[in-house]
Amino acid sequence: MRPTFWQRLDAFARNLTPVALTLLLVILNVVPTHVPGIARVVPLLPLIAVFYWSIHRPQLMPAPAVFLIGLFQDGLTGAPMGLHALIFLAVQGVVLFQHKFFMGKSFFVHWLGFGLVGAGAALLSWGLLSAFYVTLFAAEAIAFQYVMTVAAFPLFAFIFSRWQQAFLKLD
């Protein structure tokens, strides 16, 4: 039996949620807190989402969407345009290259993998920012942001896992 219009619309909306949640995290990342200097060390939440969904639902987090999410992040944060797009695409590329390794592994393996991939993303970010501004960029802020992002991973992985169980049908 062919699905109805409403069933197709429902499936489309559910399948759009990983990208929508990641965009929501971009917005959450830039919400003003009125705490001086916190913007430099707040966790890079969209990076967690790109990593998570690239493991668990790569077909729902396509590269063009990751690129646009990165540009959206750059536009809202004032970062050089393309910086986060490149970083997010690099993270997605590494995860997809190692997809067979990550599949079926425990949460702790995913967390360790995120820590390693996140360290590479932090180094890439530092290198690109240093090259863009033609000076050695302060590594302390990026290092602290990296630590905060790795520390935030368990909470967001839990939320995404519950979301996936509740709203995304198994393929």
Secondary structure, DSSP 8 states (H G I E B T S, - for coil): ----HHHHHHHHHHHHHHHHHHHHHHHHHT-----TTGGGTS--HHHHHHHHHHHH-GGGS-HHHHHHHHHHHHHHHT--TTHHHHHHHHHHHHHHHTHHHHTT--HHHHHHHHHHHHHHHHHHHHHHHHHHHTS---HHHHHHHHHHHHHHHHHHHHHHHHHHHHHS---
